[in-house]
Amino acid sequence: MTEQTKIALVTGGSRGLGRDMAINLAKKGCHVIITYLSNAEAAKNVVDEITQIGQQALALHLDTGDIKSFDSFLLTLADKIANEFGSERIDYLINNAGNGMYGSVTETSESMMDNLYHIHFKGVYFLTQKLLPMMNDGGGIVNVSSGLTRVSFPNVSVYAAMKGAIEVYTKCLAKELGGKKIRANVVAPGAIATDFGGGSNKTDEVKRKAIAGMTALGRIGEAEDIGPTIAFLCSPESTWINGQRIELSGGMSL
């Protein structure tokens, strides 16, 4: 590994948006660590793709909703990057891992709220906290939010609220980490055709046409529409972008 090579960690990097983020970071010249929850084979495939690009990659298991597992994860991470990359630190953190659970205000249960809270906010907060001592000055954090913080739809109140919390948290991060020249930004995807939340954006043609009709660019988003912006935010070209929310929705519901 050359001295200039940056290291990026992408949570939930085995499929969907996270996979495309990891691939684009590698194309930008980063070595990449991805985490996965259950599909080790998919994670290995991403590692193989990155290796073919010419960068190094690792896949590590992590449940981002299980805060008690973070200390063990950090020990494994430190050991792996030392042995595989010859480094003690990472440069970029992309908090992407998430799940979709939906219900109306009258139907939402406490367990549903707790699940979304642990994965989408508490887990992000404390994983970031624990990783900060391992981050190089001058690096960056990208937190993945959602277009649902700007536009309201039924049955997403808790999910959208957690993403709203992430957006406020990111501004606080940007302020607090400025002394280390670590930038923090939010990327907020619109409707994307992946398996997320049951995959209806990928398979339901009626829904896809409806989304295309309310989008200025006339189509539903694809995973490949998101990764390049993440890679840009983890590059020297974006060093003056900090504390910002960037929506990637093709102009949905303008």
N, C-alpha and C positions, 0 to 999 in steps of 0.2 A: 504494500500500500504506500502510495506516495504521501508526502507530508501534507499536501494540499487536499487530498481526498476527504470529502465530508461524509458523515455518517448520519443517516436518517432512520428514525423508528416510526413505523406506521402501524397503529393498532387496527385490528380487523382487516388485515391486508391480503387475505387469501382469496377474496372474490369481490365482484361488484366494483364499487367506487374505490375501495382500498387497494384492490389489485391494480387498477389503472394508475392510481397515485404512485404505487411502488415502482411500476414499470417506467413511468415518466421521470421519477426521481433518478432512477438508474440511467436513463437517457441523458439526464442533465449532469451525470458524472458522480453521483453519490453511490456509496455502498449502502445497502438497505437491510434493515431488520424488520420483518413483519411479525405480527402476532396473529394467532388464530384461536378459535374456541373449540371447534370440534372436527374440522375437516383437514386432517394432516396431509392428505394426498393433494388436495387443492393448494395448500400452502407450499408443498414441495414443488409443485408445478410452477408456481410463481418464482420460487428460488431458482429453478432451472432456467426460466425465461430471462431473469436478471443476469445469470451467469453467462448466457448466450450473448447478452448485450455487451459483456466485458467487465461488469462490476461484480463485487462480492455480495453475497446475500445470506441471511440466516432466517429461519422460521422458528419461533418460540411459542409455546402454549401459554395463553393468558386469558383468564376470565376477568374482564375489566369491571364487572360488577361485584367481584369478591375482593374487597379491600384487604382482608387479612392475608391474601396470597401475595401481595405486592412485595413484601420484604424478600420472600423467597425468589420471586421473579427477578428482582434487582440483583441478587447474588448470582443467579444464572446468567443474566445479561452481562454483568461485569466480567464474569469468567469467559463467556463466549466472545465478546468483542476484544478482550485481551489476547485470547488464543487465535482467533480467526482474523482479526483486523489489526492487531498490534496496537490497540488504542485503549485508553482508560475512559474516554468520554464520547458522547454523541454530540451532534450539532443541531439536529432538527427533530422535533417531535410533532407528529400528526395524530391528533386524537380523533380517530375516525370510527372506531368500533361502536356499534349500536344495534338496537332491535326496534321493531315496530309492534306496538300493542295499541289497539284502538277501542274506544267505547265512548258513548255519550256521557255528558255530565251526570246524568241520573244513573247510569249503569256502571261507571268506573268504580272499581273496588279498591280497597286500601292496598291489597297485595299487588294489584296492577300498578298503582302509583309508586309503591316502594320499588318494584322491579325497574321501572323507567328511571326513577330517581337515582338508584344505585349505579345503573349503567351509563346514563346520559349526563349526570351531573356529579354526584359524589365520587364515582370512580375516576372521572376525568380530573376532578379537583385534586384528589390525593395521589393519583399516579403522577400527575405533573409535579406536585410538591416533592415526591420522593425522587423523581428523576432530575430535578433542577441541579442538585450537587454534581450530577454526572454530565451536565451540559456545558459545552464550551461557551465562553463569552463571544458575542457576535453571532450567535445562532438564531434559531427561530422556532416558534410554536404556531401551529395552525390547528384551530379547533373547528370541527365540522358542525355546522348548525343546519338550518332548514329554511326554505322559503316560507314555511308555515309560521314563522315569527312575524311576517309582514302581512300575509293574507290568511283569513280565517276560513276553515272548512269544518264541517261537523265531525265529531268523534275523535278529534286529535288534541283536545284541550291539555291533557297532561304532557304528551309528547312535545307539543309546541311550547308549553311553559318551561319545560326543562331546557329546550334549545334557547329560549329567551334568557334563561339564567346563564347559560354558557356564553351568550353574547356580552352580557354585562360583566361576567367574570373575566372575559378576554380583555376588555378595556382596562380592568384593574391590573391584570397581569402586565399589560403593555406599560402601564405607569410604573409599577413596582420594579420591573426588570430592566427599565431603561438604562440604569447605571451600569449594567453588564452588557449593554448593547444587544440584548436578546429581545427580538421583536415578537409580538403576539398578534395574530390576525384571525378573523373568522371567514370561512367560506360557507356560503349557504346555498346548497343545491336546490333547484326546483324539482319538479316531477321527473324522475329518471327511470328508465326501463331496465330495472334490475330485479333480482329475486327478493329484495327487501320488502318486509311487511306482507309476505304472501305472494308477491310477484305480479299483482294485478296490472301494474303499469306496463308489464311486459306481455301479458297474455289477453287482457280484456280489451278487445278492439273498440267497443263502445266508449270505454273510458279513455283510451288512447286518442280517439278522434275528438273527444270533448276537450282534453288537455291541449291538443294541437290547435283547436279552435280558439282557445283563450291565450295562446302564446303568440307573441308578435312574429317570431321566426317560423311559425306554422308547423311545428312538430314537437313531439315529446323528446326529452333529453336522453342522451346515452351516457354510459359510464365514461366513454372516451372524451366527453365534453368537460370533464371535471379535473382529471389528472394533470393536464398541462398547467393549469392555474396553480395547483398545489406546488408543482415543481418550480414555477416562476417565483412563488413566495419563499421558496427555499433556495434562492440564488442571489448572487451579488447584484443582479439587476433590480432587486426589490428592497434594497437596504433602507430606503426612506419611507417604506410603507409600514405603518405600525398602528395598532389599535383600530383597524378598519374591518368593516363587514363587506364582503364582496359576494353579491348574489349571482349565481350561475343558473339562470332559469330560461334563457332565451327571450326574456321580456314577457314573463307570464303575469297575467292579471294586472297590466299596467293601467 
